[in-house]
Amino acid sequence: MKTAKKEFENLVYQGMKSYGLDELSSKLLAILYSAPDPLTLEELSAMTGYSFSAVSAEMKMLSGIKLVEKTKKSGSKKLYFSVQRDMLTMTINAVRSKNEFMVSPALKDLPAIIERCKNSKAGDSEETLKIIEDYYQQMIALDLILKNLVEFTEKIRSGENKA
């Protein structure tokens, strides 16, 4: 029979997988979410059954996209990892990261790419131009959606704080 903690970890694991995260990232986030205190790389490695180096690389990626926080305790050289337990904040951080690393660079670079494509004499430039322009329009729409999502989520959070 599963314990409530294991059932909860599995639920969080499935939720993280639905975001498109791989098995290890999802396991790490589920363990961290259910842990009362921050955990070290050694502890995470033992709990997941993955090697220290695999866990270390994954935690570097997860902290880079702001899904986990790393800290050091005074007098220790070990890194301790925790996860943001506020799902609204976690969602906002994920949306902001998507915007920062995918949408914003596309909006910045695509106009010049489109212009170069328009001036190209390559035989397939018209088809390529259509593909790039369609992608650019999608990035404009995604930028608006992501900004509205953050704004809406922050409104919900401020309403929660008033209740």
C-alpha angles and dihedrals in degrees: 000000000000120000119237089249092055091046090050092047089051091051091051090044091055090047092052091047088054088060087061096257118147125248097267096046090048092049092048093050092047092051093046092047092055096040114100092211136032115276133217126235089253092054092046091049092052093045095049099037090231123126121268091245093051091049091045093052092047093048090051089054094045093049089047091059090043098245092121133033124219126206140168124226116226112267093019131098092200122107117231122206132205136167131232104257095194103094093199091055091044090052093047091049091050092049092048091049091051090050094046098048103032115017103036095050090047092051090048098047105032099074091060091044090050091050092050089049091051089053094045120112093202115129095237096044095110093055091042091049091053091051093048094045091050090050090049091053089050090052091051090052092045091050090054092045093049093047091049091047092053091046092048093047091050090051090052090049093050088050089051091053091054094052 
